[in-house]
């Protein structure tokens, strides 16, 4: 089962699982993104997919889904997602993300055998630690979204310890690619450049010089491969960074995207919000060694693929 199966990463994960020959239950809220839905249902293997619409607030329904569908493995991607935007609506992020996971864990505990649950967390839980960020660092969440993911990790640990559930954890780093959400920088930049509008590059002014933010961009196909590797190989309660493992300037992304579009626009320098780190990237050696996973798509190819898809989807 994939919760949030019509979301950005979730829809790519469902496609990959179907291509692998798996039977997949897709759990989605009642109003899935229309384009993502069309991609999934047009998959040649969509006959092996069952769609359930639920907001995960109905515990009885969750128990019934797991029991009747004989779910063995759950990839829990359903969440309200945006570190930046969560500051404006903390209740939405904290309540939704925590309660959906709690109901899933309770449902898993109620059925026999209990399914393995892969919880997808976020690099934002690291807060202001200096990179490279490793899984053994103590989390320092600095915003409501990051806090919701940290609470989720602690909740998984509790259910592992108390009830013996199998619940490994993924910390994603800046996943980008086709069908990404409107608040992800690749889509924001592409829309602005395509329209000929100026775009904003976030960073910080330090001693009179602007330092663009640097992020660990990871292509969605690599993130999906890492997610499946965690589902297949990770042990209960283990945490894995799924990220490319190097910092990339936001300004460099803007420059590359303008090159691929063949169009220049004005770039404005904007100050990061106080809770946002200037530089963030991971140490992914644990995933490489234990899972045998490694990212393949580097920045130039990410931008090229995304712009080609963006143009074709207009």
C-alpha positions, -999 to +999 in steps of 0.1 A: +000+000+000+011+035-008-005+063+012-005+096-007-002+074-038-013+102-062+011+128-047+045+137-062+068+110-050+039+086-043+027+085-079+061+077-092+065+050-065+031+034-075+042+034-111+075+017-103+058-009-081+033-017-108+061-021-133+077-045-109+046-067-109+033-058-075-003-056-064-007-021-051-034-004-029-033+033-035-046+053-006-055+089-015-075+118-002-108+123-020-094+150-043-062+136-059-041+158-083-058+153-116-027+150-137-011+125-114-042+104-114-043+103-152-007+091-153-013+062-129-046+049-143-031+049-178-003+026-167-005-007-185-004-025-152-031-005-135-054-035-134-032-046-104-040-015-085-069-008-061-077+028-052-092+038-018-101+073-011-097+082+026-082+110+046-068+084+071-088+099+100-111+069+101-093+042+121-119+015+114-115+020+077-077+018+080-080-015+098-104-028+072-081-018+043-051-036+058-070-067+068-091-072+036-064-063+012-038-084+031-013-056+029+023-068+037+041-035+032+030+001+036+049+031+021+035+061+041+039+092+020+006+109+028+014+143+044+009+180+041+044+190+028+063+223+029+089+233+054+085+270+043+047+272+042+041+254+075+050+285+095+017+300+083-005+270+092+011+250+120-021+233+131-027+219+096+008+204+094+011+191+129-024+176+133-027+161+098+008+146+096+008+132+132-027+118+133-025+101+099+006+082+110-009+074+144-040+058+128-018+038+104+003+025+132-028+016+153-043-001+123-011-021+117-011-032+153-046-044+151-041-068+122-022-101+121+003-103+107+012-066+110+025-051+078+059-034+076+055+004+075+081+026+058+077+061+072+089+089+050+104+118+070+124+148+059+159+163+060+142+193+077+143+174+110+181+181+112+176+218+116+207+239+120+233+211+122+263+217+100+264+194+069+270+167+058+240+155+078+242+120+092+215+098+106+230+097+141+227+135+146+202+146+172+172+162+153+167+200+158+134+207+140+128+245+135+094+246+119+060+230+122+065+207+092+099+195+105+084+191+139+056+170+125+081+147+109+102+145+140+071+135+161+064+109+134+098+094+138+094+092+176+060+077+172+074+050+149+101+043+175+075+039+202+055+014+182+087-005+174+096-007+211+062-013+226+046-036+199+074-049+178+062-032+146+086-031+117+089+006+109+121+019+091+124+056+084+135+076+053+147+112+054+143+126+019+166+154+007+150+179-018+133+155-042+126+170-076+113+158-110+082+154-131+049+162-114+066+179-085+044+201-063+039+238-070+060+248-040+092+230-052+118+253-067+121+234-100+085+241-108+086+276-095+116+284-117+103+267-147+070+285-146+087+319-141+112+314-169+086+300-193+064+331-187+094+355-190+089+367-154+117+374-129+125+347-103+137+348-067+168+330-054+168+327-017+199+329+005+216+352+030+235+384+029+268+379+048+293+407+051+277+425+022+279+395-001+248+374-011+252+337-005+226+316-024+211+287-005+225+253-013+204+222-013+209+184-019+187+180-050+177+143-056+158+131-087+125+114-081+135+082-098+165+079-075+143+087-045+118+060-055+146+034-059+159+043-025+124+041-010+119+006-024+153-005-011+143+006+024+111-014+021+129-045+010+161-044+031+159-020+061+154-034+096+129-022+121+134+014+132+165+021+111+168+056+096+182+062+062+191+095+043+179+093+008+197+122-010+223+127-036+250+137-011+263+171-023+253+208-020+240+226-051+235+264-053+199+275-060+214+301-083+231+274-103+197+257-107+183+289-120+212+294-144+210+259-158+172+261-162+175+293-182+202+277-204+179+247-212+149+270-218+171+293-239+157+323-221+172+348-196+151+364-169+159+387-141+171+371-109+162+387-075+181+378-043+158+372-013+165+365+023+158+330+036+133+327+065+149+325+099+141+287+103+157+278+070+193+266+067+217+282+043+234+249+033+219+214+036+231+181+022+234+146+034+259+118+041+243+089+022+269+064+030+246+043+052+221+038+024+250+030+000+265+004+023+235-013+038+209-009+010+232-010-019+215+021-032+232+051-049+217+080-068+223+082-106+208+114-120+231+144-115+220+181-116+224+188-153+204+158-163+177+166-137+172+201-151+172+188-187+146+161-180+124+183-160+123+211-186+116+186-214+087+172-193+075+207-184+073+218-220+056+186-231+029+190-204+019+225-213 
